[in-house]
Amino acid sequence: MRKATIKRATKETDVEVAVNLDGTGASSVATGIGFLDHMLDLLARHSRIDLIVKAKGDLHIDHHHTTEDVGIALGQAVKQALGDMRGINRYADVHVPMDEALTRVALDISGRPFLVFKAEFVRDKVGTFDTELVQEWFQAFAVNAGITLHVQVLYGTNDHHIAESCFKGLARALRTAISIDARAANEIPSTKGSLGG
């Protein structure tokens, strides 16, 4: 089973993340940020990655540090659980509609971290959550997971739907990219013979 647990403690946050890449999408998420919890529950469910997230942060300041550090820890956990990435599909892309919003997500589990994030939010907040933190979370996750990740909201007017389509798009793309290709189960999907190094 491809599993990992990451613990990250700083003066700003205390985060623990556990993943099982071969799970059923079960989740237990408690970050103290309701909207982020909702997005991570969706990520687990639609990626089929079992996910446990426990985070305590300086929420009296704002949600930035906790959101970013959860992204960092989750990215590290996914990377660790993937190991040498033998047999994975590696690439995936998907279009995800969420009512009036439509988002395209494409990723490459390459070992070359890079994020292209194109989304325009209508408001500064969804509830108490700053919409600018959606990109911050994706940046932290992509860099620490070692993936090339492109997220583009093609259109949408409801910020909740826009954010949700981004997370669901990532989930569905991850689900495909981390799955094992039965025809190449013992191969590392790179002409270099290694990924992530």
Secondary structure as UniProt FT lines:
FT   STRAND          3..9
FT   STRAND          13..20
FT   TURN            21..22
FT   STRAND          27..30
FT   HELIX           34..47
FT   STRAND          50..57
FT   TURN            59..61
FT   HELIX           64..82
FT   TURN            83..84
FT   TURN            86..87
FT   STRAND          91..98
FT   TURN            99..100
FT   STRAND          101..108
FT   STRAND          114..118
FT   STRAND          125..126
FT   TURN            127..128
FT   STRAND          129..130
FT   HELIX           132..145
FT   STRAND          148..155
FT   HELIX           159..177
FT   HELIX           182..184
FT   TURN            185..186
FT   TURN            191..192
//
